[in-house]
Amino acid sequence: MKLIYLGSLLLFVSGCAFSQAELEVKYDQARAKLGPLSSIKSLEIQVAQFEDKRPHDHTIGYKRTGFGTKAGNVVTTRPVTEIVREAIVITLQKNGHVITNKKENIKISGVVETFWFEYQMNVFTMEFIGTIAVNLTLEDSQTNNSLFSKRYFGHHNAELYSGYHKEMAQVMNSALEDLTTQITTDTQLIEALQSYSGP
């Protein structure tokens, strides 16, 4: 029975591996969580458009055949900078802060350095792995002085008996959730926001 399953799994992965996987990755607003970031006074925050500094500016990973060789590309249906920025905007709003376009307020800018999906074949399962890294910078928009800068990571892995595009996207969504949890619980970020004396 195990040999039949393994053969079917290899056939499934090899047959589907050479097509491009387009993932609809989107942070689930309903899963946004409150954290210590909600304990400080509400701030009006401008969130700039994020930059993409990944070494792979188009793909977020590669599918592999049942024998582990690289095959089809894995991509997202939207730019990863939009996906990550949206998740952070939702997180800030969930924690009581107001997103504004006013340039006289504190500004958050971001550089996406990693947005990567990987999977590896085990004997009877597939392990899906998602990793995200973004460098966030806080600036005083009036003076352009940098107030704080830090790199944040989100990671998630799942071991499945089967799975395809929906499961791949869910792993990246879970990595986004982990990323936003790091942000909402970071005491250094919270102290930097508290110290902002704004207009």
Beta strands, then each sheet from edge to edge (+ up, - down):
strand 1: 21-23
strand 2: 44-47
strand 3: 51-52
strand 4: 61-64
strand 5: 70-76
strand 6: 98-99
strand 7: 106-121
strand 8: 126-140
strand 9: 145-160
sheet 1: 1+ 5+ 4-
sheet 2: 3+ 7+ 2+ 6+
sheet 3: 3+ 7+ 8- 9+
end
